[in-house]
């Protein structure tokens, strides 16, 4: 059976592990062993992308790799991806395919325009700049190594990972006339996109992984508030919101774009289990 190495076996990948273990011998890089992963049949390799000496066992062990580990929280580059590439390219047996989960934040602010994968990155935030560094390193690696497919994902959500705390705090949103467009993907659909990319992803190809929702950010939070029985957030001008919310949150709110997902559907053949956020919100219990 072919071997698949998962680097960053978090929530997204765990949602699709039952599918993966049917077709792959799944290995996962972990900081410490997890009984739940063992119960699912995952072979765990203890190591840390921040400690290069712990990564030696990764050399030549996998036919394919899913890399979903985030960059560090600081700096302009992604040394974690650099270290992973270094260990993967050692030895005689290279992985044949590598799938990387990146972010649509690399596009920066697009003024609400529709964005496909041919648009050049124009990241404004440090976290998106680190993702661009990872993408560039992986694409260079892909020219002489495995087939590299890059998945650019927007805001990831699921029934158990919704931004309800923001509503509970009553933080303001931008008034409708000035609001930003936002994009979403259900965590399970992102995991399924990784599986689709393993099967059909092209070499050094980028894919927007986004659902069919076309919402302004305020519309999204209004829908979420109505579905859960929480109060709708107040609306203020863009300038007022910038002063009222934390800088990190503002960096998300300040960027506006609409992701074109046709390449995902046509080339990866992915049919979304959750085509819009309504598919989840309609099933939520009203929590107040």
Buried (B, 14 or more C-beta within 10 A) or exposed (E): EEBBBBBBBEBBBBBBBEEBBEEBBBBBBBEEEBEEBEEBEBEBBEBBBEEBEBBEEBBBBBBBBBBBBBBEEEEEBBBBBBBBBBBBBBEEEBBBBBBBBBBBBBBBBBEBEEBEBEBEBEBEBEBBBBBBBBBBBBBEBBEEBBBBBBBBBBBBBBBEEBBBEBBEEEBBBBBEEBBBBBBBBBBBBBBBBBBBBBEBBBEBBBBBBBBBBEBBBBBBBBBBBEBBEBEBBEBBEBEBBBEEBEEEBBBBBBBBBBBBBEBBBEBBEBEBEBEBBBBBBEEBEEEE
